[in-house]
Amino acid sequence: MKRVFVTGGTGFIGRELTRLLVSEGSKVGLLVRDAEKVRRAMDVFAEVEVFVGDLFDNNSVNRAISDFRPDTLIHLGWAGVSGKDRDDAIQLLNQASTIHLVKTAIECGVTTFVGLGSQAEYGLKGGIINEREVCNPVSLYGACKLSSGIIADQLCRVGQVRFAWIRLFSCYGPNDTPTFMIPTVIENLLRSECPKLTEAKQIWDYLYVADAASAIAHIADSTSAKGIFNLGSGVGKPVREVVEQLRDLIDRNLPLGFGQVAYGPQSLMHLQADISNLENIGWKPKTALEIGLSKTVNWHRNRVRT
């Protein structure tokens, strides 16, 4: 049985990953700030080992990892992912805590480290992006993700630990950050409000959250998985089509406010992941966009009812 320590295990992707790891028979350890909140929110709470602490508190990280003694560490935890926080100084704390986490894990005998990076590491790159693209981040968030991955890689090389770094593109599904586009549009439409939108001519790559979790678990389990991996669906979809699908799932007669919001100064018109590296180690997404959007809308509907 694998012993897998997960940071951010109660977050958007972390919940799905934790459930998946437990279902596959792994012994899972989580670092959480509020154990009671986790108990109420997670159906697999009783099947994981919970450590109360904070990534920004080195002592609690040291205690949790030394007590759990994982062979695999999956690092998803990262504060300040919303747009308004992308240039906040909290990103520097994320960087420092990631480096400390990797050093502690290596000292405690971990053999595999998997970290969650971001497409923001590439900066204002458009089109279909592969891992060989030169990175030039334009936010502190992207810069700290990039530098954290570089330093973690070097620490793992010295410590002879298998290292994988996953650059996530657009992900959606239940429990997503409420301010992101898909949950915002759904919540507006469920209230019969007209969502304010750009012309939505962008082409983006959308990956369902359960598929993101399966990719992370697959990388953690595959001894051949080393280095950088882009994580997306590998398929570009016009944002307008995605919004229209959401509207049609809720009420075809509702209006959509296309063109009411100007594109931002750093808007990308085409952002799509080349997932060849993932395909080469045997992973592909399973959830079609229309199925994932339907599941997401139903989750929001049920949340409103309860």
Disulfide bonds with the S-S distance in Angstrom:
none
